[in-house]
């Protein structure tokens, strides 16, 4: 991802330079005016400076306001485009190229990283260009009054540039360590919170507390190291400004330039140092943006796990006959996570997939959902190899319900229309009835328009699962894949939910992955991948 300035950024930087230069000029002119007024001259001789102070005082916020309008409008527009582009690139990578990171962690990381990259236009490019413009203007004007003080001011600009480089270097060095420490704290905290009951059962609370202490200690060390670097940079900038101010006071000779001009020359380094101090934060933002851009590039620049033929003409299949013939698959390309498996699916057929962790249950669903290409064997839909069919043509016949269907902060109807945007209220209501949510909808205060999620009504685990099933039914796909849909439910609720699911999908092919025995008698076949995996071992 590019961090180069855009046209709008350059315009914003020039406007910001005018605002910064106005602030410096305001300080310098005020210093001249105060000293000159102390000499009690004829008031008319002060009118130009008085008008200048007012003009610079008005110009600074005006230019800053226009700069904010231009740069932030461009940044928000750029963010919208980049989010669309990144999400389009991210979808084909899901789930095979996301590793073991949770969906929320991937999404949060992408959102944060993308925001840092786009914000660099406002937080880095605009301040840097503004500072260059204002610094050069201030140096040239001061050099016109006193070449010696002009050289001092130029030296201050060099010192500011060196300080910015130091800030970028220290932030870059501490950035990765701090992010890793924060990620470790989140990982350990999530692990301990999720497995609290199990840890208590085996008496491992103290051990888990030790993991948390170690993670927080590492985060504390990384934060302290970063804080020391920032303190060093801030002190360096203050010292450079103080040295330049003292040098200007030493070189500015009131006998040559006059006391008012000498005062102007002395206060300019202070004004410049104060105006350019935000550059340090810009360098920190640059370091963060570079790290974010590298992470996004590493995530998005991966080879897709599925091939999409580009030269295939219009091909349509019904999706009602799916067959795996000796299909094996791998997430990493090094060793198969799914042993060679045979499976034939017809409308109305139900298959329960069982096996220990690591036997390939989720891998099998990924192959059927066309999220992962087989490494061996043949996967066909209506007799056609899936690698000879467009991805969209295969996927539009498959519905997936996982263990945590997402509920969006919107109405019940909007949550279901995600699966079928053109669905009518009657169609949505029918899908909810078939998923066992008819009475639930009737009890909602606003029916289908009741808001769910954040700021609205909460949903239980069983309701969440049934909403996912209702989406699958509304989408009207011939193949329904259920990935541990009852994993977080108690036995009674799980049995009721699964019975409703099977009743609602009796005319479709259903593949269920589960560790639990609920409604096992209603499946036509039980596929034990643990046995297949053992048979495949040499």
N, C-alpha and C positions, 0 to 999 in steps of 0.2 A: 504494500500500500504506500502511496506517495505522500510525502510530507512537504512537497514543494508548494510555495505560495501560489495562490490563484490570482486572477485579475482583481476580484473583489477584495482579496486580502491586501494586495498592493495599494489599492485605493484607500482601504481602511488604515493601512500603515501610514500613508501620507497624511491622512486626516489626523491620526493619532500623533504624528510628528508635529503637526501644527498645534495641537492641544498641549503637548509637552513643552514645545518651544514657547508657547504663550505663558505657561506656568513659570518657566525659567525667566522669561522677560519680565513677568509681573514682579518676581522677587527682586531682580536686578534694578528695575525701574523704581520700585518702592525704596530700595536702599539709597539710590541716588536722590530721590525726592526728600527722604527724611533728613539726610545730611545737608542738602542744599537749602531746605526750609529752615534748618537751624541757623543758617547764616543770615536769615531775615532779609532776603532780597525783595525786589519789587514783585508783587504777586503775579504780574503778567508773565514774568520769566519762568514761572512754574506751571503755567497752564498746559503746555505741551506734555509735560510729565504727568500731570493730573489726568489729562485725557488719555494718555498712554496706559496708566494704571487701570483706569476704568475699561478701556478697550481690551487690554489683556485679560482682565478679570472676567469680562463677558465672553471673550473668544475661547478661553480655556474650556469651560463647560459646554459651550456650543459645539466646538469641534469634537470634543469627546462624545457628546450625544450623537452627533452624525456618524462618527466612527463606529459607535456601538450598533447603530441601526444597520449600517452597511455590512460590517464584519459578522455580526450575529445572524443577520438574515441569510447571508451566504453560508455560514456554518450550519445553520439549521436545515437549509435546503440541501447542503452537501451530506448532512447526517441522514436525511431521509433517503437520498439516493444510495448512499453507501450501505445502509441497513438493508434495503431491498436487494442490492447486489450480493451482500454477504450472506443473507438468509437463502437466496437462490443457490449460492454455492455450497451452503451448509446442508441443505436438504438431501442432495444426492449422497452425502457422506454418512448420513444417518442410517442405521446405527453402527455400521461396521467399522468406520474410521474414527469413532469417538472414544475408543478404549473403554476403560472401566469407570470413566467419569459419569456422574449422574446427569440427567437431562438438565436439571436446575443449575448445576455447577457449570455445565457447558454454556447454557444460555446466559447466565450471569457473567461468566468470563468474557463471552463474545460481546455482550452489551457494554461492559465496562471498558474493554480494550478498544472497541470501535469508538466509544465516546472520547477516550483519551486521544486517539489518533486524529479524529475530526476536530476536537477542541484545540489541537496544536496550532491550527490556523489562527485561532483567536488568542490563545495564550502564549504562543511562541512567535509566529511570523509577524503579527501586528505589533507587539511590543518591541521586537528587535528592529523592525524597519522604522518604527516611531523614534526609538532611541538613537538610531543612526542619524536620522534627519535632524532631530533636535540637538544632538551632540555636535554635529558638524556646523550647524548654524550658530550655536553658542560659541564654539571655538573660533570661528571666523570673525564674529563680531568683537569678541574679546581681543583677538590678535590685532584688530584694526585700531583699538585703543592702546594696547600694550603687547607687542610681540612676545615679550618675556612671559607675561601671564598667559598668553595664548599657548605657549609651549607647555606651561604647567597644566593647563586645562587639557591639552592633547595627551599629556602624560596620564592624567586622571582617566581619560577615556581608554587608554591602553590598559591601565590597572583594572578598570571595570571589566574590560574584555577578558583579561586574565582571570579575574574573579569568577566571571561567568563560566569560563572553561573549567575552573576548579569545581564549581558547583555541579556542572554536568558530569564531570569525572566521578566525584564522590557519590552523586545520586545513582549513577549507572552501576557503580560497584556494589552499593548497598541494596539496590532495587531487587535483584533476583533473590538475594538471601532473605530479605524481608518478606517477599511474596511467598517463598517456600515455607518460611516460618508461620505465616498466617494460614497457609493452606494446611499445614500440619496440625495447627490448633483446631481448625474446622473439622479436619478428618477425625482426629482423636475425639473431639467433643461429640461429633455425630455418632461415632462408634460406641462410645460409652453411654450416650443417651438412648440409642436404639437397643443396645444389648444390656441395659441396666438389670433387668430381671435375671438374665443368664449369668451375669457377673456376680450378682448377689447369691445366686443358687450355688455357685462353686466357691464362694468366699474370696472373690478376686477384687473386692472393692478397693483395697489398699493398692493393689497393683495398678488398677485403672487410674486411681488418683495420682500415682507416680507418673503414668504416661502423660496425664494432663499437666502436671508440674513441669516435667521435662519440656513439653511443647511450649508452655508459657515462658519458661526460662529462655529457650531459644529465641522466642519472639521478643522478649525483653532485651536480650543482647543485641539483636538486629536493630531494634528501635533505638537503643542507646547509641549504637554506632552511627546510625543515620543522623541522630540529633547532634552528635558531636561534629559531624561534617558540616551540618547546616550552621551550627554556631560558629565554626571556624570561618566559613564563608562570610557570614554577617559581620564578624569582627574585622575581617580583612577589608571589606568594603568601607566600613566606618573609619578605619585607620587610613586608608587611601584618601578618603574625602578630607579627613583632618589634616593630613600632610599637605594636600593640594591647597587647602584654605590657608594654612600657615605660610606656605611658599608664596601664595598670591599676596598675602598681607605684607610679606617681606619685600616683594618685588614692586608692588604698586606704590609709586612715589607721589604723594599728594602735591609736592612742590612742582612736579612736572605735569601731572594730569589734572590736578585740582582735587580737593577733598571729596566732592560728590562722586566723581568718576572713580577715584580710588576705592570708595565704599562699594560702588558697583562691581569693581573687579574682585573685591574680596568675597562678596556674597555669591557671585556666580558659581564658584566651585561647590559651595554648599547646596545651591539650588540644583546644579547638575547631578551631584551625588544622590540627592534625595529623589530627583525625577527618574534616575536610572536604576535605583535600588530594586524595583520590581523585576528587572532583568534576571535577577538570581532565581526568582520563582519561575520565570520563563524557561530557564535552563533545566530546572527540575522537571517541569512539564515536558520538555523536549526529551529528557531521559526516559520518562514514563511512556511517552508516545512511541519512542523507538522500540522499547521493550514490548509494548502492546502490538505494534506493527509486526515485529518479528514473530510473536506468538500467533497472531492471526494468519500470517503467511504460512507458518508451519502447519497450522490446522487446516487451512483451506487448500494448500498446495499438495494435496495427497492424491494418489491414484484411486479412482473410484473402485468400489468393491463389486460393482456390476457393470457389464458392458451394455451399451445401447447402440444397436446397429443404425448407421446413418443412411445407408443406401436402400433400406427396405421400403417397398411401396406400401400402399394402403392394405393392411392386413387386419382382419377382425376375427376374433374367436369368441366363443360363448363363455369360456372359463368354467364350464361345468364338469369337464373331465381332466383331472390333473394326475400326473403319474411321475413318480421318482423311480428310476431304474439304476440301482447301484450308486446312488448319489452320495458323495462325501463332500465335505466343505471345511474351509479353514478361514478364520478371521485374520490371521497374521501371514499366511502363506508358508509357514514353517510348521508342518504337522497338521493333521486333520483333527478338528474338534468334533466333527460328526463322522462316524464310521460309515462305510458303504451301507446305504439303507434303501429298501424297496417299499414303496407306498403307492396305492392306487385309490383315488378319491372320486366318488360319484355323488350326484345329488341325493341328499337324505342320509348319507353315510356319516357315522360318528366314530372318530378315532381318539382314544385317550393315549397320550404319550407320557410314559413314566421312565424313571431311571434316576440314579444318584447325581449329585451336583457334578458338572463337568462331563456328563455323558453326551451332551449335544442337543438337549431339548430345545433351548432357545435358538440354537444354530439351525435346527430343522425348520422352525417357524420363520427364521430370516430367509432361508432358501425359498420356502413356499410363498412368502410375501414379496419375493424378488428384491430383497435387500442384500443378498449375498449370492454370488455365482458359485455353482458347484466346482470343486477342484477335480472331481472325477464323476463319471456317470452321466446320466441324461435326465433332464427335467423337462417334461413336455406339458403343454396345455392344448387339449383337443388334438393331440398327436403332433403338434408343432413344437420344436425345440424352442425354449424360451429365449435363447440367445439369438434366435432369428426373428424375434418379435420385438416391437418397440416396448420400452419399459412401461410407459403409460398404459399400453394396451393390456399388459399382464396385470399391473397393479390395480386397474379399475375394476377388476373382478374379485378383489380380495379385501376383506375387512379384518382389522386387527383390534382386539380388546386386550389390553395388558393389565397388570396388577394394580396400576394407579392411573386410571383415566383422568385426564386433566379437566377440571371444571373452570371455565372462564368466568371472569367477573362480569356477567351479562345475564340476560333473561334465560329462562328454560328453553324457550323456542330458539333463541340465538345459539345456545349451546348445541342444539341438535342440528340446526341448519348448517353448521360447519360441515356435516357429512353430505348434505343435499341442499345447496343454497336455494333451489327453486321449490322446496317442499312447502305444501300448504299446511294450515293449522290442523286440518283434519288428518293429513298424513302424519304429522308430528304426534298428534294425540293417539293415533292408532299404534305407532311405534312404541310410545310410552305404555300404552295398555298391554301390548304384547310382552314388554319387558317387565311387567309387574309393577308399574308405577302409576296406574290409573287412579287408585285411591289417594296416593301421595299428591298427585297434581290437583285433585279435587279439594284437598285440604289446604292448598297454598292460597294465600290471601289474594293474589292477583292471577292465579292460574298459570298459564303458559308465559305470561309476561312478568312473573315474579323473578326478581333479580337474585342470582346465586353468587357465591364466592365472596370476595372482599367487598364489604359494604352492603352485603345482602344476606340471604338465608344460607346457613351452613348445611352441608349434606353429610350423611353418615357414610361409612364404608360400603354398606350394601347399596345405598342409593347411588353412590358414585359408580359402582360397578354396573348397576342397571342402566344408568345414563349412558355408559359406554356401549352397552349392548343395544340400547335404543338407537344410538347413532349408527351402529352396524346394520340394524334392521332397516333404518330409514335409507341408508345408502344402497340397500337392495343388492348386495354382492353375493354371488353363488358360493363363495368359499369364506368361511368365518374361522379365524384363528384366535384362540383364547389362551393367553399366556398368564397362567396363575391368577385367574380373575377373582378367586375367593381366598387368596393367600392371607389377607389381613382380617378375615371374618371368622366369627365363632362357628361351630359346627352346624347349629340349627340354621343360622342365617345363610351360611354357605350352601347348605342343602337346598334351601328355599330358592336362593338366587339361581343356582345351577339348574334346578328343575324348570324355573321360568325361562332360562336361556334355551334349554333344550326344547321346550315346548314351542318357543317362538321361532326356532331355526330347524324345525323338523323337515323342511323341504330343501335344506341346503347341506352342503358338506361342512362338517365341523371337526376341527382338530383342537383338542384340549391338552395343554401341558399343565400337569399338576402333580404335587407330592401327596395329595389327599384323596381318600377313597370315595368322597361323596358321589352318589348317583352312578357308580361304576357300572352297575348292571344295565344302564341305559345306553352303553356304548357298544357298537358292533365289533370293535377290535381294540385290544390294548397292545400298544407297541412299546416294548421294553428296550430302550436304547442302551441300558446297562449291559444286557446280554449281547446286543449287536456289537458294542464296543469291545467286549471281551473276545468275541469271535474274530474280530478284526486284528487283534494283537498277534504279532508273530510268535 
